[in-house]
Every structure is written in C-alpha cells, then in structure tokens.
Amino acid sequence: MHVSVSGLTFRWLLLLALTVLVAFSPGNSQGFPYLYFVVWGVTLIKGWIIIQDFMELRQAPAILRRMVFGWLLVTTSAVTLTAVYG
C-alpha cells in the first residue's frame, strides 16, 4: 500500500507546521514547565510520521517499527527530562 503524493504532501506540510510551532516556542520556559512536554509530544508525532511514511516502515515487520519507535521514545524522553530537570 503506497501513500499518494497528495498524502505525502499533506504530511510534509504538517511536519513543516509543527516544526514552525516548536521553533517559535520560547526556549526558556521557566514560567511554563509544561511547555517542554508539549514540545516532547509534538516531536513524537513528527517522529512517528517520519518513521511511518518517509522511512517507509509502514509495511515493515511490526517488531522493526516498534524498535524504531522505542528508540524515538527513549531518545526524546531523555532529552526532555534533561531539559526539565537539568
């Protein structure tokens, strides 16, 4: 099952919009610690889209998709927790 070009274009535009959203979020969120977790969630969504569609793992064996998503989850969680708790 292939993703249509218009579907990929939509996903690419979604990734672009999410990137702009994160890029314009305040870097120092002393008053808003929950903002780190919002950025973490957006990063997971972006990573999942990239894994599924642009790395073409949608048709890959489930174990491979789970391993790659697990890596994404561990890496983004470690970065977020380091940013929050320093």
C-alpha positions, -999 to 999 in steps of 0.1 A, spaced: 0 0 0 16 32 -11 9 67 2 -3 90 -25 17 121 -35 -11 143 -21 -10 124 12 28 128 14 24 165 6 -1 169 34 22 151 58 52 172 47 32 204 53 21 191 87 57 184 96 66 219 85 38 235 105 48 215 136 84 225 132 75 262 130 53 258 161 82 243 181 107 267 166 87 297 179 81 283 213 101 301 240 134 285 246 134 294 283 101 283 297 107 290 334 71 300 339 57 273 318 74 239 325 46 220 308 58 235 275 87 210 275 62 182 274 41 198 247 73 200 226 80 164 235 46 153 223 50 173 190 84 157 185 69 122 190 42 130 164 67 143 139 89 113 145 61 88 140 51 105 107 87 103 95 91 67 106 58 55 90 58 75 58 92 89 49 113 59 61 86 37 46 83 14 76 46 12 74 49 -22 56 79 -33 76 76 -61 102 59 -49 134 90 -56 155 111 -33 134 85 -5 137 83 -10 174 121 -9 178 124 23 159 96 39 177 110 27 210 143 44 201 125 76 193 106 74 226 137 68 247 157 95 230 131 122 231 122 114 267 159 116 277 163 150 261 131 163 275 138 151 311 174 166 308 159 199 298 133 199 326 155 186 354 188 197 341 
